[in-house]
Amino acid sequence: MDAKHPVRTTEKTLALVEELMEKGPCGVTELASDLDMGKSAVHNHLTTLQKHGYVLKDGDDYRVGLKFLEVGGHSRKSMEVYQVAEPEVKSLAADTGELANLLVEEQGMGVYLMRAKGDDAVDLDTYAGLRTHLHTTALGKAILANLPESRVDEIIERHGLERKTPKSIGTREELFQVLEGVRERGYAIDDGERLEGLRCLAAPIKSSAGEVLGAISVSAPASRVSDEDLHGSLPERVLSAANVVELNINY
């Protein structure tokens, strides 16, 4: 929901933070130019953020501070699904040797809560806190398949269906057809839809009332995951992990 009366000063501060996140360390002049703000205003925002530990200054450049990590860590730790799923994600990574992930939906986007690396896991661009479009990942599709159709339409309207790779879903019709298959199987697959050459398999985590709380997955290079794997032992292991989390949350 959009704010009826957004506070412009707050919006400018957040725009500065997001610019620093995207571009890395920047000086006042560059930030002022990129955001079409006055240098003095940019400097005032940055020094205020610096005073409270949210921004640090290195020479003439400013960068995002670790205070945000403290805020995000506190938010994550307060979530029951994270507390309960953390050991199971680590166990899934250890058992498969691959990368295991936990993701939730927030404001129509997927947010990675954690990942754990097995002995053979590849190092991807994901990290705790990374936001991603739900339709491009197995995790996201596992969640979308268990949301009301009206909510899925709201997410499409707000965030669109951007194609990350040639294999990405790009239309509403295709998405709903895929989500029906997810519901029938009980798990979702991502075959190079966010990152080419990567295959992922995810299962939803649901409450006793049927509300989807998040999803758990395994990701691996396509060269190590055959079609047989995608519909054999791997789904069993991921579904088992999701079931353990659900039991611990609900009972």
Secondary structure as UniProt FT lines:
FT   HELIX           8..23
FT   STRAND          26..27
FT   HELIX           28..35
FT   HELIX           39..51
FT   TURN            52..53
FT   STRAND          55..58
FT   TURN            59..60
FT   STRAND          61..64
FT   HELIX           67..77
FT   HELIX           80..96
FT   STRAND          99..106
FT   TURN            107..108
FT   STRAND          109..117
FT   TURN            119..120
FT   TURN            128..129
FT   STRAND          131..132
FT   HELIX           134..136
FT   HELIX           138..144
FT   TURN            145..146
FT   HELIX           149..159
FT   TURN            166..167
FT   HELIX           172..185
FT   STRAND          188..191
FT   TURN            196..197
FT   STRAND          198..206
FT   TURN            208..209
FT   STRAND          212..221
FT   HELIX           222..224
FT   HELIX           227..230
FT   TURN            231..232
FT   HELIX           233..250
//
